[in-house]
Structures are given as C-alpha cells and as structure tokens.
Amino acid sequence: MKIVVLDGYTLNPGDIDWNGFKKLGELVCYDRTTTKKEETAKIIDRIADADAVITNKTPITREILDSKPKVKYIGVLATGYNVVDVDAAREKGVVVTNIPTYGTTAVAQFVFAHLLEFCHHVAHHAETVKNGRWAKSEDFCYWDYPLIELAGKTMGIIGFGRIGQTVAGIAVAFGMKVLAYDEYVDKSRETDSIKYASLDDALAKSDVISLHVPLFDSTRGLINKSTIARMKDGVIIINTSRGPLVVEEDMVEALESGKVAGFGSDVVEVEPIAPDNKLPRTRNCHITPHIAWAPKEARIRLMNIAVDNLAAFAKGSPVNVVNK
C-alpha cells in the first residue's frame, strides 16, 4: 500500500515520527502541498499512484477524486473533515476517516487560556513590570483593565460534545454555572451547576460563551449581528472550533461598540489569516494562530489514532468513518 501525506508539517514538525505509517506501507510525506484551488494539479500529481491519502487542510475535491480512481482511503488529520468532498468520496467507494477525540483536553485547556487572559491581562501587566512601570509606581499595585472573577458567572457552552463537556467541568471548578446547548440532550449529564438550555437562553443568560459546534451550513455564521444583540452587554466570546461560525465584520462592530467585552479566537474564516483582517487590530480581541490542538501530547494521540484508522481499514474493518 502506498501512503501519501499531503501536509504533514503542522502535525509533525520534527518532534514526533511517522513510524506507524511506515509499518503499514510505502510512505511519501510532504510537509506542505497547497490549499489553493488553482493548484489542484499539484495535488493530483502527488497522489497519482496512492492507495491511501492523508491530509490535514489540503482539500480533496470531486475534481481530484474524478482524476484518481485508485485512491480508496482518505484519512483526515483532524476532527473536522470539510476539506474532503465526502459525497464524492462515498459515490466512488472511497472511505474517509477523521480523528474524533485526540484534542479534547488540549482544546478545553486553551479555552481558559483565552478566558483567563481577559480576566487578568497577565501578558500586558507582566510587560509593564518588565518595562519598569511597577518600580516607578507610587502605589504597591496597579491594573490597566477591569479584573474579573469567574466564580458566580455563567458560561454558555454551544455544542456539548466531548470538548464542551470537558470545558464545563473546568468552568464548574472555577465556581461557574453552565448552560449547555446541544441538538442532542442527555439529561443524565445535568448537575446542580450544569443545565441544558435552548440556544436563545444560552446566548441571552451567559456572561461567557464558548463555541464547540462543527461547521455545517446550519452553524455557519451562528454568531452574527442578530445573535449578538440577544446577548448580555459585556459578554466574552471564545471560539476554538471553526472560524466561519462567527461573522467577522459583525464581531468587529460588536467589539468596537463594547457590546462584546472580549473575543478570543483560535480560528478565523480564512486561514492563514488575511493581512487585511480587522479582528487582530480591534479592541479587546485576541487571535491565536490555530494552536489549541497542538500540544505535543495531543499530536502524538492524533498520530496514533490516524495510524490505527488506516490499519483498521487495511484489515477490512474501518473505524471513525465519516461518509458511510
């Protein structure tokens, strides 16, 4: 079996290895291929004789699948799989798998990295000390932003799967109440501090909103001018899911007006971020470069699951299939 990895660098910049895939067949690994539609020819060329294709963000379109009927397996190195035309793959008998659980702990932790930065502005205040301001202060302390205590606040978690549930547990440890919205309600998950709510109630009653839904047509633009208007004044919004869940121009307006007190996002609509994107230059907005998933521990889990997915396919019993 020939295995082609189209964009392996972000998963493995050199601190882990590809040995698991090498044991399954002939491995060709490219650090990067392309995410540009006009360079489809390069993708077609690289997977010309591949039996299995491994991709993270390099798109596998119908056009590509039309040109290469030999491919029988596509492994996505992520939980989201919208980079693959799964309908076209299904029609051609190509199995598509994803990695559903590798980053739960890492992403939940990152939610609070963003949230605590808004609460305390640690980086800013540490920089003022480094620059000598504390040494010159007439008082024993100072702060440049309102400091926020999370205990007693309400967090609305939009999407209550594995990551959302883990975020809820951390929120409760901070003394927060949780309103969870999900299409699938499991009342056994409710506690004194965690309750299911409608989307409208979760948006309207929360001090902090954290997004954990996948990107579908139904969730695209979920956070927009209309939904923001229903939120509390001064709400903090965290997005570690998918950039297009948020209408960016509406978020810029809400931040500039003060309706939203803080927006922390690890994702944007177009990645890498466009040079003219206004969000990084907007007040009270923190954008990080899609790194919530990337602690080494999480990447090792991802690699191991990706290898197990392909091994199961090779044995005729595929797992984590997204296009059944």
C-alpha positions as CSV (number, residue, x, y, z in Angstrom):
1,M,0.0,0.0,0.0
2,K,1.3,3.4,-1.0
3,I,0.5,6.1,1.6
4,V,0.9,9.8,0.7
5,V,0.8,12.5,3.4
6,L,0.0,15.8,1.7
7,D,0.6,18.3,4.5
8,G,2.4,16.7,7.5
9,Y,4.4,19.6,8.9
10,T,1.9,21.0,11.3
11,L,1.3,17.6,12.9
12,N,4.9,16.7,12.9
13,P,7.5,19.5,12.6
14,G,10.1,17.0,13.6
15,D,9.4,16.2,17.3
16,I,7.5,13.0,16.7
17,D,7.8,10.3,14.0
18,W,5.9,8.7,11.1
19,N,7.0,5.1,12.0
20,G,3.5,3.8,12.5
21,F,2.5,4.7,8.9
22,K,5.8,3.3,7.6
23,K,4.9,-0.1,9.1
24,L,1.7,-0.1,7.0
25,G,3.2,0.5,3.6
26,E,5.4,2.8,1.4
27,L,5.2,6.3,2.9
28,V,5.7,9.5,1.0
29,C,5.4,12.6,3.2
30,Y,5.2,16.2,2.1
31,D,5.5,19.0,4.6
32,R,3.0,21.1,2.6
33,T,1.1,20.8,-0.7
34,T,-1.4,23.6,-1.2
35,T,-4.8,24.8,-0.1
36,K,-5.3,26.9,-3.2
37,K,-7.9,25.7,-5.7
38,E,-5.9,26.8,-8.6
39,E,-3.1,24.4,-7.7
40,T,-5.3,21.3,-7.9
41,A,-2.9,19.9,-10.5
42,K,-0.2,19.6,-7.8
43,I,-2.4,17.6,-5.5
44,I,-3.4,15.3,-8.4
45,D,0.2,14.7,-9.3
46,R,1.2,13.9,-5.7
47,I,-1.5,11.3,-5.2
48,A,-1.2,9.8,-8.7
49,D,-0.4,6.3,-7.5
50,A,-1.5,6.5,-3.9
51,D,-3.8,3.9,-2.3
52,A,-4.2,6.0,0.8
53,V,-4.1,9.8,1.2
54,I,-3.5,11.5,4.5
55,T,-4.5,15.2,4.6
56,N,-5.0,17.9,7.3
57,K,-6.0,21.0,5.4
58,T,-5.2,20.2,1.8
59,P,-8.6,19.9,0.0
60,I,-9.7,16.7,-1.7
61,T,-12.4,17.8,-4.2
62,R,-14.6,16.0,-6.6
63,E,-12.3,17.0,-9.4
64,I,-9.3,15.4,-7.7
65,L,-11.3,12.2,-7.0
66,D,-12.5,12.1,-10.5
67,S,-8.9,12.1,-11.7
68,K,-7.6,9.4,-9.4
69,P,-9.8,6.3,-9.1
70,K,-7.0,4.3,-7.4
71,V,-7.4,6.1,-4.1
72,K,-9.5,4.0,-1.7
73,Y,-8.9,5.7,1.6
74,I,-8.6,9.3,2.8
75,G,-7.5,10.0,6.4
76,V,-8.1,13.5,7.7
77,L,-5.7,14.5,10.4
78,A,-8.3,16.5,12.3
79,T,-11.8,16.2,13.7
80,G,-13.4,18.4,11.1
81,Y,-13.5,16.9,7.7
82,N,-14.9,19.7,5.5
83,V,-11.7,19.7,3.4
84,V,-12.9,16.5,1.7
85,D,-15.9,16.2,-0.6
86,V,-17.4,13.3,1.3
87,D,-20.3,12.9,-1.0
88,A,-18.0,12.4,-4.0
89,A,-15.8,10.0,-2.0
90,R,-18.9,8.0,-1.0
91,E,-20.0,7.7,-4.6
92,K,-16.6,6.4,-5.6
93,G,-16.3,4.0,-2.7
94,V,-13.5,5.9,-1.0
95,V,-13.5,5.6,2.8
96,V,-13.0,8.9,4.6
97,T,-12.0,8.9,8.3
98,N,-11.3,11.6,10.9
99,I,-9.8,11.8,14.4
100,P,-12.6,12.5,16.8
101,T,-11.2,12.6,20.2
102,Y,-7.4,13.4,20.3
103,G,-7.6,17.1,21.3
104,T,-10.3,17.2,24.0
105,T,-8.1,18.1,26.9
106,A,-5.9,20.5,24.9
107,V,-8.7,22.5,23.4
108,A,-10.6,22.7,26.7
109,Q,-7.5,24.0,28.4
110,F,-7.0,26.6,25.6
111,V,-10.5,27.9,26.1
112,F,-9.4,29.0,29.6
113,A,-6.0,30.3,28.3
114,H,-8.1,32.9,26.3
115,L,-10.7,33.4,29.1
116,L,-8.1,34.0,31.9
117,E,-6.2,36.4,29.7
118,F,-9.4,38.5,29.5
119,C,-9.9,38.2,33.3
120,H,-6.4,39.3,34.3
121,H,-4.5,40.5,31.2
122,V,-1.4,38.7,32.6
123,A,0.7,39.3,29.5
124,H,0.0,43.0,29.4
125,H,0.7,43.6,33.1
126,A,3.9,41.4,33.1
127,E,5.1,43.6,30.2
128,T,4.6,46.8,32.2
129,V,6.6,45.3,35.0
130,K,9.4,44.4,32.6
131,N,9.4,47.9,31.3
132,G,9.9,49.3,34.8
133,R,6.5,50.7,35.5
134,W,6.0,48.9,38.8
135,A,9.3,50.0,40.1
136,K,8.3,53.6,39.5
137,S,4.7,53.2,40.9
138,E,3.6,55.4,43.8
139,D,1.3,52.5,44.9
140,F,2.0,48.9,45.7
141,C,-0.1,47.8,42.8
142,Y,-2.0,49.0,39.7
143,W,-4.1,47.5,36.9
144,D,-5.0,48.8,33.5
145,Y,-8.1,46.7,32.8
146,P,-11.1,45.6,34.9
147,L,-10.1,42.4,36.6
148,I,-12.7,39.6,36.5
149,E,-13.5,36.8,39.0
150,L,-15.2,33.8,37.3
151,A,-16.9,32.4,40.3
152,G,-20.6,33.0,40.1
153,K,-20.6,33.8,36.4
154,T,-22.5,31.8,33.8
155,M,-20.8,30.1,30.9
156,G,-22.9,29.2,27.8
157,I,-21.4,26.2,26.0
158,I,-22.7,25.9,22.5
159,G,-22.1,22.3,21.5
160,F,-22.0,19.9,24.3
161,G,-19.9,17.0,23.0
162,R,-16.7,15.8,24.5
163,I,-14.9,19.1,24.4
164,G,-17.9,21.1,25.6
165,Q,-18.4,18.7,28.5
166,T,-14.7,19.0,29.5
167,V,-14.9,22.8,29.3
168,A,-18.0,22.6,31.6
169,G,-16.1,20.6,34.2
170,I,-13.3,23.2,34.3
171,A,-15.9,26.0,34.4
172,V,-17.6,24.4,37.4
173,A,-14.2,24.0,39.1
174,F,-13.9,27.8,38.8
175,G,-17.2,28.2,40.5
176,M,-19.2,29.0,37.4
177,K,-22.7,27.9,36.4
178,V,-23.0,26.3,32.9
179,L,-25.8,26.5,30.4
180,A,-25.3,23.9,27.7
181,Y,-26.9,23.9,24.3
182,D,-26.8,20.9,22.0
183,E,-29.1,19.3,19.5
184,Y,-28.9,16.1,21.4
185,V,-29.9,16.4,25.1
186,D,-28.7,13.9,27.7
187,K,-30.3,14.8,31.0
188,S,-28.0,12.5,32.8
189,R,-25.2,15.0,32.3
190,E,-27.0,17.7,34.2
191,T,-25.9,18.6,37.7
192,D,-26.6,21.4,40.2
193,S,-24.2,23.5,38.2
194,I,-24.7,22.3,34.6
195,K,-28.1,22.6,32.9
196,Y,-29.2,22.2,29.3
197,A,-30.8,25.3,27.8
198,S,-32.2,26.4,24.5
199,L,-29.8,28.3,22.2
200,D,-31.6,31.6,22.9
201,D,-31.4,31.1,26.6
202,A,-27.7,30.1,26.5
203,L,-26.9,33.2,24.4
204,A,-29.1,35.6,26.5
205,K,-28.1,34.5,30.0
206,S,-24.4,33.8,29.8
207,D,-21.5,36.0,30.8
208,V,-19.1,33.9,28.8
209,I,-20.0,32.0,25.6
210,S,-17.7,29.2,24.3
211,L,-18.3,27.7,20.9
212,H,-17.9,23.9,20.3
213,V,-20.0,23.0,17.3
214,P,-18.8,21.7,14.0
215,L,-19.0,23.7,10.8
216,F,-22.1,22.9,8.9
217,D,-24.4,25.0,6.8
218,S,-26.7,25.2,9.8
219,T,-23.9,26.6,12.1
220,R,-22.1,28.9,9.6
221,G,-22.5,32.4,10.8
222,L,-24.1,31.3,14.1
223,I,-22.6,34.3,15.9
224,N,-23.8,37.3,14.0
225,K,-25.3,40.7,14.5
226,S,-28.7,39.3,15.4
227,T,-27.5,36.6,17.9
228,I,-25.0,39.1,19.4
229,A,-27.9,41.5,20.0
230,R,-29.6,38.9,22.2
231,M,-26.5,38.5,24.4
232,K,-25.7,40.3,27.6
233,D,-23.9,43.6,27.3
234,G,-20.2,42.9,28.1
235,V,-20.3,39.2,27.1
236,I,-17.0,37.4,26.5
237,I,-17.0,35.0,23.5
238,I,-14.4,32.3,22.9
239,N,-14.1,30.3,19.7
240,T,-11.8,27.3,19.5
241,S,-14.0,25.5,17.0
242,R,-14.2,26.9,13.4
243,G,-13.7,30.4,12.1
244,P,-16.8,30.6,9.9
245,L,-19.1,30.1,12.9
246,V,-18.6,33.9,13.5
247,V,-19.5,36.7,11.1
248,E,-16.3,38.6,11.5
249,E,-17.5,42.1,10.4
250,D,-20.4,41.8,12.9
251,M,-17.9,40.8,15.7
252,V,-15.7,43.8,14.9
253,E,-18.7,46.1,15.2
254,A,-19.7,44.5,18.5
255,L,-16.2,44.8,20.0
256,E,-15.9,48.4,18.9
257,S,-19.3,49.3,20.4
258,G,-18.5,47.5,23.7
259,K,-21.4,45.1,23.3
260,V,-18.9,42.3,23.4
261,A,-16.3,42.9,26.0
262,G,-13.8,40.4,24.7
263,F,-13.5,38.0,21.8
264,G,-10.8,35.3,22.0
265,S,-10.5,33.1,18.9
266,D,-8.0,30.4,17.8
267,V,-9.6,30.3,14.3
268,V,-10.7,32.7,11.6
269,E,-12.7,32.4,8.4
270,V,-9.7,32.2,6.1
271,E,-6.5,30.6,7.3
272,P,-3.8,31.6,7.4
273,I,-5.4,34.9,8.3
274,A,-5.7,37.5,5.6
275,P,-3.4,40.6,6.0
276,D,-6.4,42.9,5.9
277,N,-8.5,41.0,8.5
278,K,-9.7,43.6,11.0
279,L,-10.0,41.4,14.0
280,P,-6.4,41.4,15.3
281,R,-6.5,45.2,15.3
282,T,-9.8,45.5,17.1
283,R,-10.0,46.4,20.7
284,N,-10.3,43.6,23.2
285,C,-9.8,40.9,20.6
286,H,-7.2,38.1,20.9
287,I,-6.5,36.0,17.9
288,T,-4.1,33.0,18.1
289,P,-2.9,31.0,15.1
290,H,-5.0,27.8,15.3
291,I,-2.8,26.2,18.0
292,A,-5.4,24.9,20.6
293,W,-4.9,21.4,19.1
294,A,-1.1,21.5,19.0
295,P,0.4,20.4,22.4
296,K,2.8,17.5,21.7
297,E,0.8,15.2,23.8
298,A,-2.3,15.8,21.7
299,R,-0.3,15.5,18.4
300,I,1.0,12.1,19.5
301,R,-2.5,11.0,20.2
302,L,-3.6,12.3,16.8
303,M,-0.8,10.4,15.0
304,N,-1.6,7.2,16.8
305,I,-5.3,7.3,16.0
306,A,-4.5,8.2,12.4
307,V,-2.3,5.1,12.1
308,D,-4.9,2.9,13.9
309,N,-7.6,4.2,11.4
310,L,-5.6,3.2,8.4
311,A,-4.6,-0.1,10.0
312,A,-8.3,-0.9,10.6
313,F,-9.1,0.0,7.0
314,A,-6.4,-2.3,5.7
315,K,-7.8,-5.1,7.8
316,G,-11.3,-4.6,6.3
317,S,-12.9,-3.1,9.4
318,P,-12.6,0.7,9.1
319,V,-13.3,2.9,12.1
320,N,-14.1,6.6,12.5
321,V,-15.7,6.6,9.1
322,V,-17.5,9.9,8.3
323,N,-19.0,9.0,4.9
324,K,-20.8,5.7,5.5
